[in-house]
Amino acid sequence: MTELQAFPDGFLWGGATAANQCEGAYDVDGRGLANVDVVPIGPDRFPIIAGKRKMFDFEEGYFYPAKESIDFYHHYKEDIALFAEMGFKTYRMSIAWSRIFPKGDESQPNEKGLAFYEAVFKECHKYGIEPLVTITHFDCPMYLIEHYGGWRNRKLIDFYGNLCRAIFNRYKGLVKYWLTFNEINMILHAPFMGAGICFEEGENEEEVKYQAVHHELVASALATKIAHEVDPENKVGCMLAAGQYYPNTPNPADYWQAMQDDREGYSLIDVQARGYYPNYLLKKFERDGLDITMTEQDLELLRDHTVDFVSFSYYSSRVASADPKANEEIQGNIFASIKNPYLTSSEWGWQIDPLGLRITLNTIWDRYQKPLFVVENGLGAVDEPDANGYVEDDYRIDYLREHIKTMNAAINEDGVELLGYTTWGCIDLVSAGTGEMKKRYGFIYVDRDNQGNGSLKRSKKKSFDWYKKVIASNGTELD
Ligand code: P53
């Protein structure tokens, strides 16, 4: 085996979670209800389609996993101590908007919500762990959805601005790495989860989605502006659900389709990273007759406040085809894709492609020439713990090892500038896509099942000591 070169000094190794997938305590200390609370486990998880029932509150007959989740809210000291034991340099987490502004449109923040995150950040710093904070990870206060229509409404920009002011001021000196919107392109695939959008019968859904996108992009630029004003040390990033599209065949029509599919995601971070809408998206608005309202001030804000770095999640690559027959074979729920015969799949049908991470890193680096950050990567799998909660998760170690190797090559052979790597769900948590607890990503096992039974006890998996060694060797010892 070739000797691996080390990762750059100060490389930010760590793990990632999101508020609603781990905190629980959904109604504690004044927290308001959010969209992410009322999505149940099972087939009705994304009640987004016009004419179909919408879920604005809890209903009989459903199980809502985010209500308790793994109760990070009451276990954070124990959990952060475990992250520290693995040697984490950074911990990516998100703020629940409705803890800070329970309804979303108040003028004063909820002190108890602010105090909770302050305690979490201080706990991180106790161990030299740098927090990396997602301002919104799919969450939107339910009140803003019911009374304003979620991100379809321009007013959300101001409410989000208030949230940013409150947290940037309060956490000055405690947090310097921020992400404005998790997987901003997810709004196009799961608009309720992504942006609190419910469609009305007969409306142009595409137009509503892109109007909401515009509001989020302006809000993201506003956040960047405020972050830099409050503390010039702040670094703000955008965040893409990435994963390169490959053409299904060498037919140029398939390559063109793959390029179009990639551009759908890039079009949004193009705006955040470059400061203006790419022509191909403006042409799409024209062609499809999408009337998106944008003011001169919006465009100025976008131009003047681009992000400092570009982050993304990477789980899998995807395959695109222009042939309607090939597209009949499409699989997967949110990001549907044709199956790639050269790759194996996870138990959830996500295809495993470590080289795809190197391809994705290079593509994004070539496109923006801004520092990158891999803020999610990992394998969702069913774990079988022994009586002590120990899991022999060699499959997870294999997945991560192969991805770390290609990341190393992207840095040391291709010259990509990469700030860090946070594996998804470093502690087992609720799945965003399905609401299951059974789909686990962690180095730390949590005793809780799909129905919410279990002691919530934390225990180390085999991958815990493995990742500890990876970090201690700065990525040179992967076996
Ligand atoms: P899960 C697909 C579906 C939903 C969210 O996903 C996704 C993706 C993948 O791009 O995005 C991220 O839990 C997301 C996390 C999520 C993770 O992927 O369905 O930012 O919140 O948990 C993994 O296995």
Boltz pocket constraint, residues with backbone or C-beta under 6 A from the ligand:
constraints:
  - pocket:
      binder: B
      contacts: [[A, 18], [A, 21], [A, 182], [A, 183], [A, 241], [A, 242], [A, 313], [A, 315], [A, 334], [A, 335], [A, 376], [A, 380], [A, 424], [A, 430], [A, 431], [A, 432], [A, 433], [A, 434], [A, 439]]
      max_distance: 6.0
